[in-house]
Amino acid sequence: MTHATGTNPGGGILSNKLLWLFLGAGVFFLIGFVLPVPQTVLDTVEGYGFAQKMIQWEIAHDSFGAARKAMMVLGIVPMAVIFFATEAIPIGLTGILMPTLAYFLRLLPKNMIGKTFAGDAPLFLLGVLAMGVVVVDVGLHKRLATWLLGWTRGFFVPVFVLSISMSLVGSFISAHAMCAFMTPVMAAVYFGAVAANSKGGRVDHDPPLAKFLLFTLCYALNVGGVGSPAAGGRNVIMMGFWSEYKVPMDFFTWMKYGLPMVPALGVVVALYMLVVFGRKIKTRDLTPGLAAIKEETRRMGTMKYPEYVTFGMLLLILLLWIGGGEGLGLGGPSLLALLVPVIFKTTDWRKILAGISWDAWFMYCGALTLGALLKESGAALWLAQSFLKILEVVGMNQGLGFWIGLSGLSGLMTNFMSDAGTTALLGPIVIPMGIMTGVASEPWSVGLAVAFATSFAHFLIVGTPNNAIVYGLGLYPDTGEKMIHPMDFVKYGFILWILSLLVVWVLGFMVIYQVVGFPEGILETAKSVMANGMR
């Protein structure tokens, strides 16, 4: 059987890797070493203790040297974006470049650099990627597809069921784990559909359909993050900040503000993907792909030993994620996906190693290093303060305008650094600012605005593990080639990022905020805590 995937990411200027390599390096050199240090950068690193910290770490001699380090980090950001988007060098190598620069330019103490590249989050992603390999190896992904989508027919019904169900599921359990389970499912559905539509023993691939299915899955899981505190660490972090001001929010109260938006966001994802890819897709019926998986599942018979072990492992990992607490983190339980299949002899160790997308893993680890550089150098704080000054100039410094501006900033930053890192950085800045506006709904309204937007890391591959997972596991079943490319996230994710924010601004801020309302007294309580210095 022959095949034609048509997965070439395209020619023209984007294919000129040498051009983008020199452009990225040139931008980095210009910002990091040529441009003078702005006074505002110097004031930030001095006024907020970053310079003193770097001097103590012995990576800077004085405040100016610390400010120059911050400029180097600011230069790394556009270079990394260019390299990740264009694959001027392999994205895994771009990830390795982040700690390499941190070591040689002495941007962080060497022991901190190692921790950013091999902490809980990288181990979590490593385990999730292994989980996807194991699920596919034992065939459990086919049963999952039958359970979730087997009753659907045609094209539009499966798409909307997928988008809405995944957004809701992503509100309560690990979206990254679901992404690892479902990416091979989407690949199998795709292959069954195009194979049924092909003739003469030749599989005529339909790349737009492949991208459509993977991006619909990925973005539906992304937007589910607004639904409940269980959706991600950034939501819990924000709840912690509220507790510091003696205005805590409980699980179900969060759901009153966030969960009603989730189905709407899921529908927006499906509609947007249909508009973008609709005319490009040749295969307009997913029924053969779904039927093929159902038939394969039927032939598999009842669940066998490897499937029971794998299913039990998944349940155990999920329970440990929910109830393991800070001691286990997310990385500890995830590593069971590497151990259990080998110990119980369900999947060969070499097969797991060969199936993991190391490119995606190194890329994500490098993004975590970049996030740490932004935070510890003061560069992220400087960027946030610069944006907030712009909000003041345009009169968006309280109420609806303030929420819109801060959610836009949060949504932008979460594409460059982790959602938890973005919330951890902005929370301590924006909540006091919101309190000082005197708007009665603060600090909850501004905290929710920031946390909601961190779910929309749509347009850079480094923005969330979901993006890395669909990139790493999204392979054509017959050729092993990548279904999507890093630049696709920019092409298809940026407009959806704006649309997702619009849903929050209109449905969340202008409707749900008004209908649900906010408790009386939270502003006064938070003001009192801030005034008494009890934080």
N, C-alpha and C positions, 0 to 999 in steps of 0.2 A: 504494500500500500504506500503510495507516495503522498506527499504533503506539500502545502504551500502556506506558510504562516504569515508572510508579509509583516514581520515584526521590526523591520528596519525603522528606527526612530525618526528617520528623515534626513534629507540632505541639506544643502544650503549652508547658511552661516552657522547654524547650530552644530553641524557636523565638523566644523573646523576646530578640533580640540586644542590645537596649538594656540590659536587666537584667544580662546577663552582662558587657557592656562596663563598666558602672558597678561591678559586683561585683569584676571583675578589677582595675580601676584602684583601687578602694577598698582591696583587700587589699595591693596594692603600696604605696600611700601609708601605710597603717597600719604595715606592717613596716619600710619603708624610712625613714620620717620621723617617726613618732609614738612607736612603742615605744622604750623605753630600750635602749641597747646592753648586752647581757649581758656580765658580766665574762669569761665563757669565750670569747666572740668577741674581746674585747680582748686576752686572754692569747694566743690563737692568732695574731692578726695581729702581735703584738709578738714572741712567742717564736719564731716560725718565719720571721721576716724579711720578712713581707708589708708591714708598716708602713714599714720602711726602704726597701723597693723602691718603694712608692707615693710616698714623700717624694722619692726620687731622680728619679722620673718627673714630679714636680711636679704630681701630681693630688691630693695630701693634704698638709696642713701639719704634722700630728702623728699620733701613734698613735690618738688618739680619732677623728680625721677619717678615718683608714684603716679603722677598725672600722665607722664609719658607712657608708663605701662598701660594705663587705662586707654590711651590713644591707640596703642598697639592692639588691644582687644577690640576696640571699635573698628580697626582696620581688618581684623580677622573676619568679622561678621559678613561684610559684603563679599569677601573672597570666598568664604565657605558657601554662601548662597549660590554664587556663580558656579563653583565647582560641583555642588550637589545637584543643581538644576541641569547643567550641561554635560555632566560626567567628563569634564576636561581631564580628570584622572578618575580611576574607578572610585565609586562612592565609599567603599570600604577603606581605601587608601586616604581619601579625604578625611574620614573619621580618625584614622591614625595620625593624620597631620595635626589635629588639634592638640593632643597631649605632647606631640613632638615639639611644636612651637612653644608650648607652655614650659617644657623642660629647657630648651636651648635659649629662649628669651627670658627665662626665669620669671615667669608671670605668676607662678604659685610655688610654694614650697614643694619639694619633690614628693614628700609623703602624701600631700593633699592631691597631687595630680594622679597618683596611682589609685587613690580612693574614688576619684570621680570617674575613672575608667573601668573600675571593677567593683562597684558598690552593689547595693541591693537591686537597683533598677536594671543594670546590665545582666545580673544573674536571673532576674525575673524574665527578661526578654529571651535569654538563652533557653530557659526552661519552657517558655511558651512556644518558641520555634521548634524545640524538640517534641513538644506535645503534638504539634501539627503533623510532624513526621510519623509519630507513633500511631496516631489516630488513622492516618491514611494507610499505613502499613497493614493494620489489622482489619481495615475495611469499615470501621465504625462510622466514618463520615458518610457512607452511603445510607446507613440506617438513619442517621441524623437528618439527611436530606429527605428521606421518605417520611419521617415523622413530621417535619416542618412544612414541606412543600409538596408532598406526594399527592395531596388531594386537589391541587390546582391544575389548571389547564391553560393553554394558549400562551399569550405573551404578557399582557397587561396585568392580569390577576396575580401571577407569580411575582412580578416585579413589585407591586404594591404590598403584597403580603410580606415579601422579604424585607422591604424598606421599613414598614411600620412595625413588624414583629421584632426586627433587630434593634430598632431604636428603643423600643420598650424593654427588651431584654438587657440592652446596654445600660439601662438606668439602674439595674439592681445586681447584676453579676458582672464579672470581669469582661469588659468589651474586648480586651486583648485576647483572652482565651477563646471567646466566641469567634473572633476574627481568625484565629489559628484553626479552629474546627471547620469553619464555614468556607474559608478560601479554597481548599481542595474540593469542597462540595460544588462551589460555583464553577470551578474548572471542569469538573465532571459533567455538570449540567450543560455547560457550554459545548464540550466535546461531543456529547450525545446528540445535541441539537444540530451542530454543523455536520456531523458524520451522517445523520439521517437525511440531510439536505444535499449531500454530495453524491456525485455519480461517477461511474467508471473506475471504482476502486481508489479514487483520489480524494483525500480530505481537503476540501476547499475552505480554508480557514476564513474567519470573519473577525479580524482584530477589533473593529469597533464594538462588536458584541462582547468580546472578552473584557475589554476595558469597561464597558457599561456595567457588566455584572459585578466586577471586582470593586469598582468605585462606588456603586450603589451600596454594596455590603459595607465597605469601609466607612463611608460618610454617614450611613444610617447608624452605625455603632458609635461613631464620633458624637453625633448630636444627642444621643441618649444620655450623655453625661450631665445634662442639666436636670435630670429627673429626680434624683435622690442623693443623699450623702453617700450611699453605698457605691455610687458610680465611679468614685475616684478619690484619691488622697487629697486633691486640691479642695474639694468640698469640705472634708473634715478639717483641713487646715484653716479654712475660713471660719468654720464653727468654733475653732479654738480661739481665734482672734476676738470673736464676739464674747466668748466667756471671759476673756481678760478685761472686758469693759462691763462685766456683770449683766450682759443682755444675751444670755445663751439662747440658741434656737434648737428645737428638737427635730428628730428625723421626719416626723409626719408634717410638721409645719413647713419644713423645706419642700416636701412633696406638694403642698398646696400651691406654692409659687412656681415650682419647676415642672412637675409632671404633666400638667395640662398642655404645656408647649411641645412635649415629646412627639405625640402623634402628628401634630401640625408640621413639625420639623421633618418627620419621616416622610410625609406626603410631599413636602417641598423638595426633599432629596430626590424622590422618585420622579416628580414632574420635571425638575431641572435636568436630570440625566436623560429623560425621554426627549426633551427639547434639544439637548446638545448632541445626542447620538442617534436620535430617531431616524433621520433620513440616511444616515451612514450605514445602519445595520441592514444586512442582507437577509439574515435568518430571523424571521418574525414569529416563529413558533417554538417555544421552549418545551412543549409537550413531549417530543421524542426524547429529549435529554432527561426529563423527569421520569418518563416511562422506562428508559434504559436503566436508570439507577434503581427504580422499583423492581425491575426484572432481575438485575444483578443481586439485589437484596433478597429477593425471593429464592434465587438459586443458592444463596449463601445458607439458607435454612435457618434454623434456630441459632441463637448466639452461641459462639464457641468460647473455649477457655481464654484465648488471647483477648477477645472482645470483653468478656467479663472482667478480666484483670484491668484492661485499659479503662473501662467505664468506672470501675471501682476507684482506680487511681484518680480519674478526673473528679469524682465526687469528693474524695479525700482532700485533694488539693483545694477544691472550692471551699470546703468546710474550714480548712486551715486558713485560707485567705480571709474568711469572714470572722472566724473566732480565734485565730492565732495571736492577734494583738501585735504590738510593736516589737515584741521579742522575736517573733518569727519573720515579721515583715512579709513582703510578697516574694522575695527571691528565695527564701528558705523552702517554702512549700513547692515552688516551681521546679526546684532541682530534683524533686522526686520523679519528674518526667524523664530524667536522664537515668535514674537508678532503678526504678521499679521495672520497666520493660526488660532490662538486662538481667536483673536478679531473678525475675519470674519467667525468663526465657520466652518472651512474646515478640521481641524485636531485637535483631542483632545490633550490637554496639557500633560496628562499623557502618551499618546502614543509617543509624541515627546521626553519626558524625558527617556522613556524606550528604544527608538530606538537609541539614541545617544550613540556612543562608548566612554564611559568615560575612558576606558583604554587608548585608542588612544589619548584622549585629555590630560589626566594627563602626558602621556609619552611626548607629544610635549611641554607642559609647562615646564617640567623638562629639556628638551633639550635647551629651551630658557634660563633657569637659568644657565645651564652649559656654554652656549655661553657668557653670561654676565660675568661669573666668569673668563673665559679665557681672555676676553678683559680687564676687569678692574684690574685684578691681574698682568698683564704684561706677563702671560704665553703664550698667543697667539702671542704677538710680539716677544717673545724669540724664539718660534718655527719658526716663519717666518724668523727671522734673521739667525737662524741656517741653515735653508734650503738655503737661499740666499748665505751664505758663501760656502756651498757645490757647488752651481752653479759656483761660482767664481773659485773654485779649479779645476773643470772639464772643465773650459773654456766656460761655457754657460752664460756669463755675458753681451752679447749684441746680437742684431739681432734675427735670428730665434731661436737659442738656448735659448736665454733669454725669448722669448715668450713661448716656449715649457715648460721651467722650471717653469715659473710663473703660467701658466695655469694649470700645474700639481699640483702645490702647492695649488692654488685656488680651484681646483676640489677636492683635498683631504680634505681641511679644511671645505668645504661646506657640507660634509657628517657628520661633527661633530657639526657645528654651522650653524645658518641661512645664506642663501645666501646674504641677505642684510648686515648681520654682517660681513661676510667674505669680501665683497666688501668694506665696511666701514673701516675695519681694514687694508686691503692690499693696497687700493687705495692711501692713503697719503704716503705710503712707496715706492711703486713701480714706481709711476709716476715720482717723482724726480730722482730715480735711472735710469729710462729709459732716462730721459732728459740728464743726465750726460754721458750716453754712446755716445752721439753725433750722433746717428742714425737718419736720416732725418724724418722717419715716427713717431718718438716719439713726444708727449706722447700718441697719439691715439692708436697706435698698441699695446702697452703694456696694456693700459686700457681695450681695447676690449678683449685681451687675458685673463685677469683676470675675466672680467664680463661674457664672454661666458662660461667659465668652471664652474661657479657657478650654471649652469642649470643641472649639471650632478650629482645630489645627489642620485645616484642609489643604493649604496650598504649598507646603514644603514637606518633603518626604521625611525630614527629621522632626517634624512637629509632634508626633505621637507614635507609640509602638504600633498602633493599628496600621499606619501608613507603611512602616517598615515591614510588617508582617505580610500584607498583601503584595508588596513588592517582592519579598523573599520567597513566598510560597506560591505566588501566582504564576504557574508555569503551564505551558501547553503540554498536555499529557503525552502526546506522541513525540515531541521534539525536545522537551525540556527547556525551551527558550522562554525568556521573560515575556509575560503578557503586557506588562506596563513598564514605563521608563520614568526616571525621576522628573523629567521635564513635564510629563503628563499631569503631575500634581499641580504644577503652576498653571498649566493650560486649562484644566478643568476644575480646579479647586478654588481659584481666587474669587470668581463670581459667586460660587456657592457660599464662600465665606461671608461675602457681603449679604447675600440673601438670608443666611442663618442669623446674622446680627439683626437684620431688619425684622425677622420674626420675633426676636427677643424684644426689640425696641417697641414694636407695635403691640403684639399680643402680650408680652410680658410686662413692659413698663406702663403702657397706656391702658391696658385692659385688666390683667390679673392683679397688678399692684393696686389698682383702684377698686376692684371687686373684693379681693381678699382683705385689703387694708393692712395696717400695721398696728401692733399693740400700743396703747397709750403709755407714755412714761419711759419708753426706751431711750429717747433722746436725752431726757433729763438725767436718767441713771448714768448713761455713758458720759455725759458732760461732767457729772459729779466725780466719777472715777478719774477722768482725765485731769480735772482740776486738782484733785487730791493726790495726784501722782501715784495712784495705786496700781498702775499697769505693771 
